[in-house]
Amino acid sequence: MKYYNLQTVKRADSWKDLRVLADIPRFHARVTPDKTALKYEGRNTTYEQLNHYATQVANGLISEDITQQKNIAWLDINSDYFFEMLFGCAKSRTVICPINWRLAAPEIEYIVNNAEAEILFVGERFFEVIETIKDRLTTLKKIVAISGSHPHWENYNSWRDRQSGEDPDINISTQDVAIQMYTSGTTGHPKGVLMSAGSLLTDSTETGGDMGWNNWSSSDVGLLVMPCFHIAGLRWGLMGLHPGSENVIMPEFDPARVVELIAAHGVTRTMLVPAALQFVLQNPACRDVDYSSFKLIWYGGSPIPLDVLKEAMQIFRCDFIQTYGLTETGAQTTYLPPEDHDVNGNERMKSAGKALPGVQIRIESKEGRILPIGEVGEICIKSPANMLGYWKKPEETAKTIINGWMHTGDAGYMDENGYIYIHDRIKDMIVSGGENIYPAEIENVIFSHPALADVAVIGVPDDKWGEAVKAIVVLNKDQDVSADDIIAYVRERIASYKCPKSIDFADSLPRNPSGKILKKDLRAKYWRNKTRMVN
C-alpha cells in the first residue's frame, strides 16, 4: 500500500498529481499561498491560511487523543471552518462525520452514538438540541462550540489557535477512511458511508473530449450553495479547492443571496438541484444582474423541467450539466453535457447522461446477468470514487458492492450511445428537493401511532420538489384520527422534510402472497400520466 505525506506534495508539479485530501491545502500553500481559497460572510482565507488552520486542527485532534481513523462529529451550517476541519481530519488521519442539521434530536443522537464519536463540534444554532441529548451521547468526551459562546464548551477559534502550526506529517494512504457520511436507511436507521482519502480526487476535474466545460482553473470562482452534510455539497467544495480556485460559501440556501453572491464575486460555476434553481428564478431581482462571469450550472437529483431550463438559459446564458450519482458513489458518476440541453426538449434530456471518465456502468438483471441495450434492470456502477463500505454493516456492504460493482437500487436502461435512462427505484427511495428519503424510516414512526393498523409511504409527483412524501394509512377499528394529527405526530419524531405532505386513508393495503405491500400498485395511480415513475 502506497502512503503519502509532505515529501510527496513537495515533489508534485501540478494539482492533478495530488492523491489524498491532505495534499490539497499543502500543495496550494506552497504554489499560490496568497490566493484566496475561501470567502465566507466577509471572512477571507488564503490557501496558506487554510493549510495553517488545517494543521492546527490536526494537532488539536491529536492532543485530544483522538485515535487515527476514529470519527469526528460536526454539526453546523456551511462555513469556512468546515473545510479547516475536513483537511485537519485528513492531516491527522481521523474521519470527519458531518451530520445533517435538519434532523430531529433522536436522529442526531443515533448518528453520534453509532459513529462512536469522542468529540463533537457544534454550531450555536444547534446548542439547544445537543443540550437535550448530550447525556445520552455515550462515547462523547468533549464538545467544542464552532460559533457563539457556551458556558461549558470551549470556542472553536480558541481551541484551534492554541495548537501547534507544525504539520504532523502523518503517512496517509488513498484507502484510509476520510469521511463518514450518513445516508437515510432502508431499514429505519441511517447508514454510515465510508469514503476514502483518495476517492474524491479521482474524477472531479477530468477534461478532454466533450468535457471542456469541466476544465477548472485557479481563475474560477465557485459558489457553494448545497449543504456539506450531503455528498453533493461536500464534493462541490472539493472540486473548487482541488485546482486552487476561489470558493464562495453560503451558510445555507437562500435564493436571493445566490443572485447577490454571483454578481458580487464574479462567480463562474455553481451547483443546484432543479428545485433550488426554480426558487432562484422566482426571485424578480435575478433578472437585473450582470451574469457575464457565469460559465456553468451543475444540477442533479432529477432532470430539469423544460420551462425551468428555458428561463434559466435566457437569464444566466451559461452551460448546463446534469449529473447522477449516490452518496455511495461519491456523488456524480454520469454527465449530460451542454450540447444535449435543448430549450425545446429532446430525448437525451430524459436521460441522466453517460459515464464520466474512469466510471463504468452496466445494467444487471435480478440474477446478475448483464442486460443488453434498451433492457431495464438495476444500474450498477464501478468507480474509483465508490465507497469503501458501510460502517459496521458488512452484510449490507456485501449486498451493495459485488465484485467491485456498486448496486444502486435504481432501475433503468442504457441506449446504444451509453446514455443512462432511470426508469424506477428498486429500493422505493423518494427524492424530494434533492433529499433522499426512505419510506421504511417514516413507516416505522407512523406505525407507532396507536390509531393506525397499517401504513405505506410512497413518493408522488410534485411540481416544486420533484416528488412529495405521501402516506397511505389504515385505521384501527373504531379509531378516528385526522391527516393533520398524523402529520403532526410524525413531525415531532423525525426531520420535517421527511414528513408526509399528504395522507390518504384506505380500508386495506395491497399485498403479495408473502405479505409484502405492493408499493408499485399504490404508486401507479399517482404516476399514471408520467412517462416514468421517478421525477
TIGUVEX-559148 format. One record per residue (C-alpha): residue in three letters; x, y, z. Coordinates in steps of 0.5 Angstrom, whole numbers. Layout:
N
ALA; X; Y; Z
...
END
This chain:
535
MET; 0; 0; 0
LYS; 3; 7; -2
TYR; 3; 12; 3
TYR; 3; 20; 2
ASN; 6; 26; 6
LEU; 9; 32; 6
GLN; 15; 30; 2
THR; 10; 27; -4
VAL; 7; 34; -4
LYS; 14; 38; -5
ARG; 15; 34; -11
ALA; 8; 35; -14
ASP; 9; 39; -20
SER; 1; 40; -21
TRP; -5; 40; -17
LYS; -7; 34; -22
ASP; -2; 30; -18
LEU; -5; 30; -11
ARG; -7; 24; -9
VAL; -10; 25; -2
LEU; -15; 30; 1
ALA; -9; 33; 6
ASP; -5; 34; 0
ILE; -10; 40; -3
PRO; -8; 45; 2
ARG; -1; 43; 3
PHE; 0; 44; -5
HIS; -3; 51; -6
ALA; 0; 54; 0
ARG; 7; 52; -3
VAL; 5; 54; -10
THR; 0; 60; -9
PRO; 0; 62; -2
ASP; -3; 69; -2
LYS; -9; 66; -7
THR; -16; 67; -3
ALA; -19; 60; -2
LEU; -25; 61; 2
LYS; -30; 67; 2
TYR; -35; 67; 8
GLU; -39; 72; 10
GLY; -34; 77; 10
ARG; -28; 73; 12
ASN; -23; 71; 7
THR; -18; 65; 8
THR; -12; 65; 3
TYR; -9; 58; 2
GLU; -3; 59; 6
GLN; -8; 60; 12
LEU; -12; 55; 10
ASN; -6; 50; 11
HIS; -4; 53; 17
TYR; -11; 52; 20
ALA; -12; 45; 18
THR; -5; 44; 21
GLN; -7; 47; 28
VAL; -14; 43; 27
ALA; -10; 36; 26
ASN; -5; 38; 32
GLY; -11; 39; 36
LEU; -15; 33; 35
ILE; -8; 29; 36
SER; -8; 33; 43
GLU; -15; 31; 45
ASP; -12; 23; 44
ILE; -17; 22; 38
THR; -14; 15; 35
GLN; -13; 15; 28
GLN; -19; 13; 24
LYS; -24; 15; 29
ASN; -30; 19; 28
ILE; -30; 27; 29
ALA; -37; 29; 29
TRP; -39; 36; 26
LEU; -46; 39; 27
ASP; -47; 46; 24
ILE; -49; 50; 17
ASN; -44; 51; 12
SER; -38; 55; 13
ASP; -30; 56; 12
TYR; -29; 52; 19
PHE; -32; 46; 16
PHE; -26; 46; 11
GLU; -21; 47; 16
MET; -24; 41; 20
LEU; -24; 37; 14
PHE; -17; 38; 12
GLY; -15; 38; 19
CYS; -18; 31; 20
ALA; -14; 29; 13
LYS; -8; 31; 16
SER; -9; 27; 23
ARG; -11; 21; 19
THR; -18; 22; 23
VAL; -25; 22; 20
ILE; -30; 27; 19
CYS; -37; 26; 20
PRO; -42; 31; 18
ILE; -49; 31; 21
ASN; -55; 33; 17
TRP; -57; 39; 22
ARG; -64; 39; 19
LEU; -65; 32; 23
ALA; -69; 31; 29
ALA; -66; 30; 36
PRO; -67; 23; 36
GLU; -64; 22; 29
ILE; -57; 26; 31
GLU; -57; 22; 38
TYR; -57; 16; 34
ILE; -51; 18; 29
VAL; -47; 21; 34
ASN; -47; 14; 38
ASN; -47; 10; 32
ALA; -41; 14; 30
GLU; -37; 13; 37
ALA; -35; 20; 36
GLU; -31; 22; 42
ILE; -31; 30; 40
LEU; -37; 34; 37
PHE; -36; 41; 34
VAL; -43; 44; 34
GLY; -45; 51; 32
GLU; -49; 56; 36
ARG; -56; 55; 33
PHE; -55; 47; 35
PHE; -53; 48; 42
GLU; -60; 47; 45
VAL; -61; 41; 41
ILE; -55; 38; 44
GLU; -56; 40; 51
THR; -63; 36; 50
ILE; -59; 29; 48
LYS; -52; 30; 51
ASP; -53; 26; 57
ARG; -54; 20; 52
LEU; -48; 21; 48
THR; -45; 15; 50
THR; -38; 16; 47
LEU; -37; 23; 47
LYS; -31; 26; 51
LYS; -31; 33; 49
ILE; -36; 39; 46
VAL; -33; 45; 42
ALA; -37; 51; 40
ILE; -36; 52; 33
SER; -39; 59; 34
GLY; -42; 63; 39
SER; -41; 63; 47
HIS; -43; 57; 51
PRO; -41; 57; 59
HIS; -38; 50; 59
TRP; -36; 49; 52
GLU; -29; 52; 49
ASN; -30; 56; 43
TYR; -27; 53; 36
ASN; -22; 59; 35
SER; -19; 59; 42
TRP; -19; 51; 41
ARG; -15; 52; 34
ASP; -11; 58; 36
ARG; -7; 55; 42
GLN; -5; 49; 38
SER; 2; 48; 34
GLY; 3; 50; 27
GLU; 8; 45; 25
ASP; 5; 40; 20
PRO; 4; 33; 24
ASP; 7; 30; 17
ILE; 3; 23; 18
ASN; 3; 18; 13
ILE; -3; 17; 9
SER; -6; 12; 4
THR; -11; 13; -1
GLN; -15; 8; 2
ASP; -15; 11; 9
VAL; -22; 13; 11
ALA; -23; 20; 11
ILE; -31; 22; 11
GLN; -36; 18; 14
MET; -43; 21; 11
TYR; -50; 18; 14
THR; -55; 17; 9
SER; -62; 15; 10
GLY; -63; 8; 12
THR; -68; 3; 8
THR; -69; -1; 15
GLY; -70; 5; 19
HIS; -63; 8; 21
PRO; -58; 12; 17
LYS; -52; 8; 15
GLY; -45; 11; 15
VAL; -42; 11; 8
LEU; -34; 11; 9
MET; -31; 15; 3
SER; -23; 14; 3
ALA; -18; 20; 3
GLY; -17; 19; -5
SER; -23; 17; -7
LEU; -26; 24; -8
LEU; -20; 27; -12
THR; -20; 22; -18
ASP; -25; 25; -23
SER; -27; 31; -20
THR; -24; 35; -26
GLU; -23; 31; -32
THR; -23; 34; -38
GLY; -22; 32; -46
GLY; -27; 30; -51
ASP; -33; 34; -50
MET; -31; 35; -43
GLY; -28; 42; -44
TRP; -34; 45; -39
ASN; -30; 42; -34
ASN; -24; 45; -34
TRP; -23; 48; -28
SER; -17; 53; -26
SER; -15; 58; -21
SER; -18; 63; -24
ASP; -25; 60; -23
VAL; -30; 62; -17
GLY; -34; 57; -15
LEU; -41; 58; -11
LEU; -42; 53; -5
VAL; -50; 53; -4
MET; -52; 46; -2
PRO; -50; 43; 5
CYS; -44; 40; 6
PHE; -47; 34; 10
HIS; -49; 32; 3
ILE; -44; 29; -1
ALA; -46; 34; -7
GLY; -44; 40; -3
LEU; -38; 37; 0
ARG; -36; 35; -7
TRP; -37; 41; -10
GLY; -33; 45; -5
LEU; -27; 40; -6
MET; -28; 41; -14
GLY; -26; 48; -13
LEU; -21; 47; -8
HIS; -17; 42; -11
PRO; -15; 46; -17
GLY; -14; 52; -13
SER; -20; 56; -15
GLU; -23; 61; -10
ASN; -29; 59; -7
VAL; -35; 63; -4
ILE; -39; 59; 1
MET; -46; 60; 3
PRO; -48; 59; 10
GLU; -55; 55; 7
PHE; -59; 56; 1
ASP; -62; 63; 0
PRO; -65; 64; -7
ALA; -64; 72; -6
ARG; -57; 71; -4
VAL; -55; 66; -9
VAL; -56; 72; -14
GLU; -53; 77; -10
LEU; -46; 73; -9
ILE; -46; 71; -16
ALA; -46; 79; -18
ALA; -41; 81; -12
HIS; -36; 76; -13
GLY; -36; 74; -21
VAL; -38; 67; -19
THR; -36; 63; -25
ARG; -39; 56; -23
THR; -45; 53; -18
MET; -49; 47; -17
LEU; -56; 47; -15
VAL; -62; 42; -15
PRO; -67; 44; -20
ALA; -72; 46; -14
ALA; -67; 50; -12
LEU; -66; 53; -19
GLN; -73; 54; -19
PHE; -73; 58; -13
VAL; -68; 63; -15
LEU; -71; 64; -22
GLN; -78; 66; -18
ASN; -74; 72; -15
PRO; -75; 78; -19
ALA; -68; 81; -18
CYS; -65; 75; -21
ARG; -67; 79; -28
ASP; -63; 85; -26
VAL; -56; 82; -25
ASP; -50; 82; -29
TYR; -48; 75; -30
SER; -42; 76; -35
SER; -38; 72; -31
PHE; -42; 66; -31
LYS; -40; 59; -34
LEU; -43; 53; -32
ILE; -49; 51; -27
TRP; -49; 44; -25
TYR; -55; 40; -23
GLY; -57; 33; -20
GLY; -62; 30; -16
SER; -67; 30; -22
PRO; -68; 32; -29
ILE; -69; 39; -30
PRO; -76; 42; -32
LEU; -76; 45; -39
ASP; -79; 51; -37
VAL; -74; 52; -32
LEU; -69; 51; -37
LYS; -71; 55; -42
GLU; -72; 61; -37
ALA; -65; 60; -33
MET; -62; 59; -40
GLN; -65; 66; -42
ILE; -63; 69; -35
PHE; -56; 66; -34
ARG; -53; 65; -41
CYS; -49; 59; -39
ASP; -48; 52; -40
PHE; -52; 47; -36
ILE; -49; 40; -34
GLN; -54; 34; -31
THR; -50; 29; -26
TYR; -53; 23; -23
GLY; -50; 19; -17
LEU; -51; 17; -10
THR; -47; 18; -3
GLU; -44; 11; -4
THR; -41; 13; -11
GLY; -38; 19; -8
ALA; -43; 24; -12
GLN; -43; 24; -19
THR; -42; 18; -24
THR; -45; 21; -30
TYR; -46; 27; -34
LEU; -51; 30; -39
PRO; -46; 35; -43
PRO; -49; 42; -45
GLU; -50; 40; -52
ASP; -55; 35; -50
HIS; -59; 41; -47
ASP; -64; 44; -51
VAL; -70; 49; -49
ASN; -75; 45; -54
GLY; -73; 39; -51
ASN; -70; 33; -54
GLU; -70; 25; -52
ARG; -63; 25; -49
MET; -65; 31; -44
LYS; -70; 25; -41
SER; -63; 21; -39
ALA; -58; 22; -33
GLY; -53; 23; -38
LYS; -47; 18; -40
ALA; -41; 15; -35
LEU; -36; 20; -33
PRO; -28; 18; -35
GLY; -26; 13; -30
VAL; -33; 10; -29
GLN; -36; 4; -31
ILE; -44; 3; -32
ARG; -48; -3; -33
ILE; -55; -6; -33
GLU; -56; -12; -29
SER; -62; -17; -28
LYS; -64; -20; -22
GLU; -60; -26; -23
GLY; -54; -21; -24
ARG; -54; -22; -32
ILE; -51; -16; -36
LEU; -57; -14; -40
PRO; -57; -11; -47
ILE; -58; -4; -50
GLY; -65; -2; -48
GLU; -67; -7; -43
VAL; -69; -5; -36
GLY; -65; -7; -30
GLU; -61; -5; -24
ILE; -56; 1; -25
CYS; -49; -2; -23
ILE; -43; 3; -22
LYS; -36; 1; -22
SER; -32; 8; -20
PRO; -25; 10; -16
ALA; -30; 14; -12
ASN; -34; 9; -10
MET; -35; 8; -2
LEU; -31; 3; 2
GLY; -37; 0; 5
TYR; -42; 2; 10
TRP; -40; 3; 18
LYS; -40; -3; 22
LYS; -45; -6; 17
PRO; -41; -12; 13
GLU; -47; -16; 11
GLU; -50; -9; 8
THR; -44; -8; 4
ALA; -43; -15; 1
LYS; -50; -14; -2
THR; -49; -7; -4
ILE; -42; -8; -7
ILE; -41; -14; -11
ASN; -34; -16; -15
GLY; -33; -8; -14
TRP; -40; -6; -17
MET; -44; -1; -13
HIS; -51; -4; -14
THR; -55; 3; -14
GLY; -62; 0; -13
ASP; -64; 5; -19
ALA; -68; 1; -25
GLY; -66; 4; -32
TYR; -63; 2; -38
MET; -57; 4; -43
ASP; -58; 7; -50
GLU; -53; 5; -56
ASN; -49; 11; -54
GLY; -48; 10; -47
TYR; -54; 14; -44
ILE; -57; 12; -38
TYR; -65; 13; -37
ILE; -67; 12; -30
HIS; -74; 8; -30
ASP; -76; 7; -23
ARG; -73; 6; -16
ILE; -72; -2; -14
LYS; -71; 0; -7
ASP; -77; 5; -6
MET; -73; 11; -5
ILE; -76; 18; -5
VAL; -72; 24; -8
SER; -75; 31; -6
GLY; -72; 37; -7
GLY; -65; 33; -7
GLU; -66; 30; -1
ASN; -66; 22; -1
ILE; -72; 20; 4
TYR; -73; 12; 5
PRO; -80; 10; 7
ALA; -78; 5; 12
GLU; -76; 10; 17
ILE; -82; 14; 16
GLU; -87; 8; 16
ASN; -83; 6; 23
VAL; -85; 12; 26
ILE; -92; 13; 23
PHE; -94; 6; 25
SER; -92; 7; 32
HIS; -99; 12; 33
PRO; -104; 8; 37
ALA; -110; 9; 32
LEU; -106; 6; 26
ALA; -107; -1; 24
ASP; -103; -1; 17
VAL; -98; 4; 13
ALA; -95; 5; 7
VAL; -91; 11; 5
ILE; -89; 13; -3
GLY; -87; 18; -7
VAL; -92; 22; -11
PRO; -90; 27; -17
ASP; -89; 34; -14
ASP; -88; 40; -19
LYS; -84; 44; -14
TRP; -80; 39; -11
GLY; -80; 33; -16
GLU; -83; 28; -11
ALA; -87; 29; -5
VAL; -88; 24; 1
LYS; -95; 21; 2
ALA; -97; 16; 7
ILE; -103; 11; 6
VAL; -106; 9; 12
VAL; -111; 4; 15
LEU; -114; 6; 22
ASN; -115; 1; 27
LYS; -123; -1; 29
ASP; -127; 5; 32
GLN; -121; 10; 31
ASP; -122; 17; 29
VAL; -116; 21; 27
SER; -114; 26; 22
ALA; -109; 27; 17
ASP; -106; 33; 20
ASP; -106; 30; 27
ILE; -102; 24; 24
ILE; -97; 29; 20
ALA; -96; 33; 27
TYR; -95; 26; 31
VAL; -89; 25; 25
ARG; -86; 32; 25
GLU; -85; 31; 33
ARG; -80; 25; 32
ILE; -77; 26; 25
ALA; -74; 31; 21
SER; -79; 36; 18
TYR; -77; 35; 11
LYS; -79; 27; 11
CYS; -86; 28; 14
PRO; -91; 26; 9
LYS; -94; 32; 6
SER; -101; 29; 5
ILE; -105; 23; 8
ASP; -109; 18; 4
PHE; -114; 13; 8
ALA; -115; 6; 6
ASP; -119; 0; 8
SER; -113; -4; 7
LEU; -107; -4; 3
PRO; -105; -9; -3
ARG; -100; -15; -1
ASN; -97; -20; -5
PRO; -98; -28; -2
SER; -92; -27; 2
GLY; -95; -21; 6
LYS; -90; -15; 2
ILE; -94; -9; 1
LEU; -95; -8; -7
LYS; -92; -1; -7
LYS; -92; -1; -15
ASP; -99; -2; -15
LEU; -100; 4; -10
ARG; -96; 9; -14
ALA; -99; 7; -20
LYS; -105; 12; -20
TYR; -101; 18; -18
TRP; -96; 17; -23
ARG; -101; 15; -29
ASN; -99; 21; -33
LYS; -92; 20; -33
THR; -87; 17; -37
ARG; -83; 14; -31
MET; -84; 13; -24
VAL; -79; 18; -22
ASN; -79; 25; -23
END
